[in-house]
Structures are given as C-alpha cells and as structure tokens.
Amino acid sequence: MKFSYLVVSISFLLSSTTYAQEKDSISSAILDAIETNPEVQATWHTFYAAKHSLRVAKAGNKPTVDLVANTRYQDRNYGSDTEFSNNDIEMVLTQSLYNGSRVKHEVNRFRQVQMVRYFEFANSVENAARETALAYLDVQQFQALVKLAQENLTTHEKVYAQIEEGVSAGVTRAADLEQINGRLALSESNVITDVNNLYDVSARFLRIVGRAPKEDLQEIPTQNIDLANNLQTLLDQTYRTSPSFFASMHNIEAEKLGVKTQKSNYKPQVDFIASYGSQSRDQFGLNNTITEGSVGLQFRYNLFRGGQDKASIKQAQEQVNVAKDLRDKTCRDVRQNIQIAFNEYTTSNRLLPVLNQHKLSSSRVKTAYKDQFDIGQRTLLDVLDAENEYFESSRAYIDAQFRQKQALINVLAEIGILVKSLEISINNLPNINDLDKANIHSDIKYACPKN
C-alpha cells in the first residue's frame, strides 16, 4: 500500500511539471529564453534608442529650414486703415558654421554610448544564456536524483518482501522486519523530497525560458570546451572579451566626451542665416504686398550665464569619476566571479575521479554483501548500510558532475563566450562591425588590477 500510494504521488507531481513528450536541447531553451526574456528585450530596445540618439547628434551638422506663417487682426487709432488683417510668411535657413566643436563632441559621445548599449545588450544575452543553462542543468540533475532515489526505493522494496517472507516462514527475526520497514520509509521520503525539488527547479525553468522543460533533456555539449589552467590567463582573456567590462570602458570614454561638450559653451557660435518672406501689409499698414530676403552671418558669444557653464563642467567631470568607479566595480565583480567559478571547476575536476571510485567500490560492496546475506554470511544491517553508502556515494558523484558543469557555464558567461562556445546561432543580432566605430583610448591591459 505504501509503495502504491507513493507511485500515485510521484505521478501527480511529475504531471504538474507539464513535460512535453519530446527531446529538449540547450540551444532551443536558450533561444526561447532570449526571445521572451524582458531584460534582454529591454537592453535590445535601449541599444536601438542609442542608435537613434546618434542620428539626432549628427543632425546638428546639417542646416535647419523653418517655415513661419502668421495671420493676425489689428485694431489701431491711427492711419488710413484702423482695422485690418495682416498675413505674412517667411522661410528661414540656418546653418551652423562654428559651435566650438560641440556637435563633433556630441556625435563622438553618442558613438561611445551606442557601444555601451551594444555591450550591455550582449551581456544581457550572456546572462540569459547562463541562467537558462543553470536552470537546464538543475532539471537534469534532479531528474537523475529522482531516478536514483526510485531505484533505491525499488531495492528496499525487494529486501522488504524478502524479509517479510522470512518472518512469515519463521526463519527471520521480527526485529529485522522493523529495521527494513524504517529504511523503506526513509527511501520513500528521499523519493518524495527529490520529486518535490524537481518540481521546484522545473518551475524556475518555466519562469526563465517561458515554457516547461521537456521530458528528455539532451546533454549540454561541453566536452570540447577547454579552459586555461591558469587563473591569471583566464582573467586576461576575460578583460579582452567580457561585455560588461567593455561596456564600462566605453562608458568612461562617453563621459570624457561629455566634459568636452560642456567646455564648448565657452566658445562662440557662428551661424549662416538666409531668409525670404512676404507680407500682405507694408510697414505703414497699407494694403500693399511686400517681399524681403536676407543673407548673412550671426555671431553669438555668451558673456555670463550665472555660473551654469562652470557647474556643468564640474558635473560632467564627476560623471567621469562615477564611470571609473563603475569600471573598478566591474573589474572586482568579474575577478571574484571568475575566481569562484574557476576554483569550483578545478575542485570538481579533482573530486570526480575520487567520488567515482567511491561509487564503484560501494557498488561492488553492495552486490557482495547482498550475495553473502542470501547465504547467511551477512546481517540485514550490513546489507542496508552497504545500500545506503552506495546511494549516498552515487548522489555525491551526480552532484559533483553537475557542479563541474555549472562552474564551467559560469566561467564561460563571465568571459563572455558562453553562447559562442555552445555554438548557438541567434538571428537578427546587431553586428559590431556595422556600428559607427568608437575606440577606447585607455590601455585595457592596465584598466583592472592584476591581483
């Protein structure tokens, strides 16, 4: 009765995950997640907003043409006409000839901002891929643990039936039946716990990917991915490819150009202005259509603005300091995350052979003890302890396998090459070679501390 009730409970919990009866792959999961992830979509639109902002800045070098039309009713107590309507229309062309390089600096600044948004978008894609891969591995891990727990329960059921038969025949002690009954209850508890954990990680997968995981998850192809065996080499590679690091570096360049933009307010502005217009009344108010055209230069130089320009420069300089502080934070975060993930990866690599040997030895001991128990050379406690050690060693081995894969995923995501390493092709992504070039003038080799 216990086992039947447990099977019904497991079936109910597994059906709650709404698995589709087909295979799933990490590529399809990541692509689904990227298409539906709100953060990725937000950074995508932010990137395109930056592209349009660059076009806005470039428009400062082009002329402006305004059409101005007026119509008004006038009532006066002098002249031959005291009440009349006056209509006029004028076309004005203005072309900036010199603005203290303000437009040039703004265009260059928005080129840098565009690069910042591009790398922020690339970073959000990497983070979405990382989160999806980790959720994918969690589902795989607990699927394996549920299978192991069910096998352990089946073994305990067989031993229980054997002991129950022996007690009925009077050849086995009743205390042995109580002992196996307690172990059987523990095995049932393990299955229920792992099934519940599988349900939890499947719900997380649903949140991240936008759909439930399918029943059969293919292995993540990490076999041919090689990492540097030296932490410093790995960090050097990270500083050459990390999207978050490059976003912080381009942000510094953008804020530096913001200072130059504000300094241009101290310089004069020269505009070319041409206009042509007509009005239905002349300057005396007589009903006489007149036209007028003009061409000339306008020189404008601000002498005093209440200290606004000086304050704006100070503000822009502080924004440069903020950008540098954020760069330093990014360096620290990346370094910490790489160190932790790389240490986890190398530790798992060392643990796996040891844990596998423990598992294999436990399996051989379990088989030998069961054979010896059947001929009366081992006690029931020996058999149950051997079964429990095999179960725990198998769980530890499975856990180490997935911790190694999770650590590898974290390292690749921090470096910024996870999507590339998994050979996932994402359509319609912007190509960095198609963007207006914006260089980093600082030497990135010295941007982050070595230690």
Backbone hydrogen bonds, N-H to C=O, Kabsch-Sander energy under -0.5 kcal/mol:
donor,donor_aa,acceptor,acceptor_aa,energy
5,Y,1,M,-2.4
6,L,2,K,-2.2
7,V,3,F,-2.3
8,V,4,S,-1.9
9,S,5,Y,-2.1
10,I,6,L,-2.7
11,S,7,V,-2.4
12,F,8,V,-2.1
13,L,9,S,-2.3
14,L,10,I,-2.8
15,S,11,S,-2.1
16,S,12,F,-1.2
17,T,13,L,-0.6
17,T,14,L,-1.0
18,T,15,S,-1.4
19,Y,14,L,-0.5
22,E,20,A,-2.2
24,D,216,D,-3.1
29,A,25,S,-2.0
30,I,26,I,-2.5
31,L,27,S,-2.5
32,D,28,S,-2.3
33,A,29,A,-2.2
34,I,30,I,-2.7
35,E,31,L,-1.9
36,T,32,D,-1.2
37,N,33,A,-1.9
41,Q,37,N,-2.3
42,A,38,P,-2.5
43,T,39,E,-2.3
44,W,40,V,-2.0
45,H,41,Q,-2.3
46,T,42,A,-2.2
47,F,43,T,-2.1
48,Y,44,W,-1.9
49,A,45,H,-2.1
50,A,46,T,-1.8
51,K,47,F,-1.7
52,H,48,Y,-1.9
53,S,49,A,-2.0
54,L,50,A,-1.9
55,R,51,K,-1.5
56,V,52,H,-2.1
57,A,53,S,-2.2
58,K,54,L,-2.3
59,A,55,R,-1.4
60,G,57,A,-1.5
61,N,58,K,-1.7
62,K,59,A,-1.5
64,T,94,T,-2.8
66,D,92,V,-2.9
68,V,66,D,-0.6
68,V,90,E,-3.2
69,A,67,L,-0.5
70,N,88,D,-2.9
72,R,86,N,-2.1
74,Q,84,F,-3.1
76,R,82,T,-3.1
82,T,80,S,-0.6
84,F,74,Q,-2.0
86,N,72,R,-2.9
88,D,70,N,-2.4
89,I,278,S,-2.9
90,E,68,V,-2.7
91,M,276,Y,-3.3
92,V,66,D,-2.8
93,L,274,A,-3.7
94,T,64,T,-2.8
95,Q,272,F,-2.8
97,L,270,V,-2.9
98,Y,270,V,-2.0
102,R,99,N,-1.0
105,H,101,S,-2.5
106,E,102,R,-2.5
107,V,103,V,-2.8
108,N,104,K,-2.3
109,R,105,H,-2.4
110,F,106,E,-2.5
111,R,107,V,-1.6
112,Q,108,N,-1.8
113,V,109,R,-2.5
114,Q,110,F,-2.3
115,M,111,R,-1.7
116,V,112,Q,-2.4
117,R,113,V,-2.6
118,Y,114,Q,-2.1
119,F,115,M,-2.5
120,E,116,V,-2.2
121,F,117,R,-2.2
122,A,118,Y,-2.5
123,N,119,F,-2.4
124,S,120,E,-2.1
125,V,121,F,-2.0
126,E,122,A,-2.2
127,N,123,N,-2.7
128,A,124,S,-2.3
129,A,125,V,-2.5
130,R,126,E,-2.7
131,E,127,N,-2.9
132,T,128,A,-2.2
133,A,129,A,-2.6
134,L,130,R,-2.6
135,A,131,E,-2.1
136,Y,132,T,-2.8
137,L,133,A,-2.5
138,D,134,L,-2.1
139,V,135,A,-2.1
140,Q,136,Y,-2.2
141,Q,137,L,-3.0
142,F,138,D,-2.4
143,Q,139,V,-1.9
144,A,140,Q,-2.1
145,L,141,Q,-2.3
146,V,142,F,-2.3
147,K,143,Q,-2.1
148,L,144,A,-2.3
149,A,145,L,-2.7
150,Q,146,V,-2.5
151,E,147,K,-2.1
152,N,148,L,-2.4
153,L,149,A,-2.2
154,T,150,Q,-2.4
155,T,151,E,-2.2
156,H,152,N,-2.1
157,E,153,L,-2.3
158,K,154,T,-2.1
159,V,155,T,-2.3
160,Y,156,H,-2.5
161,A,157,E,-2.4
162,Q,158,K,-2.0
163,I,159,V,-2.7
164,E,160,Y,-2.8
165,E,161,A,-1.9
166,G,162,Q,-1.8
167,V,163,I,-2.6
168,S,164,E,-2.0
169,A,165,E,-1.7
170,G,166,G,-0.7
170,G,167,V,-0.8
171,V,166,G,-2.2
172,T,166,G,-1.2
176,D,173,R,-0.7
177,L,173,R,-0.9
178,E,174,A,-1.7
179,Q,175,A,-2.1
180,I,176,D,-2.6
181,N,177,L,-2.0
182,G,178,E,-2.0
183,R,179,Q,-1.9
184,L,180,I,-2.4
185,A,181,N,-2.0
186,L,182,G,-1.9
187,S,183,R,-2.2
188,E,184,L,-2.3
189,S,185,A,-2.1
190,N,186,L,-2.2
191,V,187,S,-2.0
192,I,188,E,-2.4
193,T,189,S,-2.5
194,D,190,N,-2.4
195,V,191,V,-2.5
196,N,192,I,-2.2
197,N,193,T,-2.3
198,L,194,D,-2.3
199,Y,195,V,-2.1
200,D,196,N,-2.1
201,V,197,N,-2.5
202,S,198,L,-1.9
203,A,199,Y,-1.9
204,R,200,D,-1.9
205,F,201,V,-2.2
206,L,202,S,-2.2
207,R,203,A,-1.8
208,I,204,R,-2.2
209,V,205,F,-3.0
210,G,205,F,-0.5
210,G,206,L,-1.7
215,E,20,A,-2.4
216,D,22,E,-1.2
217,L,215,E,-0.7
218,Q,24,D,-3.0
218,Q,216,D,-0.6
222,T,220,I,-2.0
225,I,222,T,-1.4
226,D,224,N,-0.6
234,L,230,N,-1.9
235,L,231,L,-2.4
236,D,232,Q,-2.5
237,Q,233,T,-2.0
238,T,234,L,-2.0
239,Y,235,L,-2.3
240,R,237,Q,-1.0
241,T,237,Q,-0.8
241,T,238,T,-1.0
242,S,238,T,-3.1
246,F,242,S,-2.1
247,A,243,P,-2.3
248,S,244,S,-1.7
249,M,245,F,-1.9
250,H,246,F,-2.5
251,N,247,A,-1.7
252,I,248,S,-1.4
253,E,249,M,-1.6
254,A,250,H,-2.2
255,E,251,N,-2.1
256,K,252,I,-2.1
257,L,253,E,-1.9
258,G,254,A,-1.3
259,V,255,E,-1.2
260,K,256,K,-1.4
261,T,257,L,-2.1
262,Q,258,G,-1.9
263,K,259,V,-2.1
264,S,260,K,-1.2
265,N,262,Q,-1.4
266,Y,263,K,-1.8
267,K,264,S,-1.6
269,Q,300,R,-2.9
270,V,98,Y,-2.9
271,D,298,Q,-2.5
272,F,95,Q,-3.5
273,I,271,D,-0.5
273,I,296,G,-2.9
274,A,93,L,-2.6
275,S,294,S,-2.7
276,Y,91,M,-2.3
277,G,292,E,-2.7
278,S,89,I,-2.5
279,Q,290,I,-2.2
280,S,87,N,-3.3
282,D,286,L,-1.8
285,G,282,D,-1.8
288,N,286,L,-2.2
290,I,279,Q,-2.3
292,E,277,G,-2.8
294,S,275,S,-2.8
296,G,273,I,-2.2
298,Q,271,D,-3.0
300,R,269,Q,-2.9
308,Q,305,R,-0.9
311,A,307,G,-2.0
312,S,308,Q,-2.4
313,I,309,D,-2.0
314,K,310,K,-2.1
315,Q,311,A,-2.5
316,A,312,S,-2.4
317,Q,313,I,-2.4
318,E,314,K,-2.0
319,Q,315,Q,-1.7
320,V,316,A,-1.4
321,N,317,Q,-1.6
322,V,318,E,-2.5
323,A,319,Q,-2.3
324,K,320,V,-2.2
325,D,321,N,-2.4
326,L,322,V,-2.4
327,R,323,A,-2.0
328,D,324,K,-2.4
329,K,325,D,-2.2
330,T,326,L,-2.5
331,C,327,R,-2.5
332,R,328,D,-2.3
333,D,329,K,-3.0
334,V,330,T,-3.0
335,R,331,C,-2.5
336,Q,332,R,-2.7
337,N,333,D,-2.7
338,I,334,V,-2.7
339,Q,335,R,-2.6
340,I,336,Q,-2.7
341,A,337,N,-2.4
342,F,338,I,-3.0
343,N,339,Q,-2.3
344,E,340,I,-2.4
345,Y,341,A,-2.3
346,T,342,F,-2.7
347,T,343,N,-2.5
348,S,344,E,-2.3
349,N,345,Y,-2.0
350,R,346,T,-1.7
351,L,347,T,-2.2
352,L,348,S,-2.5
354,V,350,R,-0.7
355,L,351,L,-3.1
356,N,352,L,-2.6
357,Q,353,P,-2.1
358,H,354,V,-2.2
359,K,355,L,-2.4
360,L,356,N,-2.7
361,S,357,Q,-2.6
362,S,358,H,-2.5
363,S,359,K,-2.2
364,R,360,L,-2.2
365,V,361,S,-2.6
366,K,362,S,-2.6
367,T,363,S,-2.2
368,A,364,R,-2.5
369,Y,365,V,-3.0
370,K,366,K,-1.9
371,D,367,T,-2.1
372,Q,368,A,-2.5
373,F,369,Y,-2.3
374,D,370,K,-1.8
375,I,371,D,-0.8
376,G,373,F,-1.4
377,Q,372,Q,-3.2
378,R,372,Q,-0.7
383,V,379,T,-1.7
384,L,380,L,-2.7
385,D,381,L,-2.6
386,A,382,D,-2.3
387,E,383,V,-2.4
388,N,384,L,-2.5
389,E,385,D,-2.4
390,Y,386,A,-2.2
391,F,387,E,-2.2
392,E,388,N,-2.7
393,S,389,E,-2.6
394,S,390,Y,-2.2
395,R,391,F,-2.1
396,A,392,E,-2.4
397,Y,393,S,-2.0
398,I,394,S,-2.4
399,D,395,R,-2.7
400,A,396,A,-2.2
401,Q,397,Y,-2.2
402,F,398,I,-2.1
403,R,399,D,-2.2
404,Q,400,A,-2.0
405,K,401,Q,-1.7
406,Q,402,F,-2.7
407,A,403,R,-2.3
408,L,404,Q,-2.2
409,I,405,K,-2.4
410,N,406,Q,-2.3
411,V,407,A,-2.3
412,L,408,L,-2.5
413,A,409,I,-2.3
414,E,410,N,-2.2
415,I,411,V,-2.3
416,G,412,L,-1.5
417,I,412,L,-2.4
418,L,412,L,-0.6
421,S,417,I,-2.8
422,L,418,L,-2.1
423,E,420,K,-1.4
424,I,419,V,-2.2
425,S,423,E,-0.6
426,I,424,I,-0.6
427,N,425,S,-0.6
429,L,426,I,-0.8
434,D,431,N,-1.9
435,L,432,I,-1.2
441,H,439,N,-0.6
444,I,442,S,-0.8
446,Y,443,D,-1.6
447,A,444,I,-1.0
448,C,444,I,-0.5
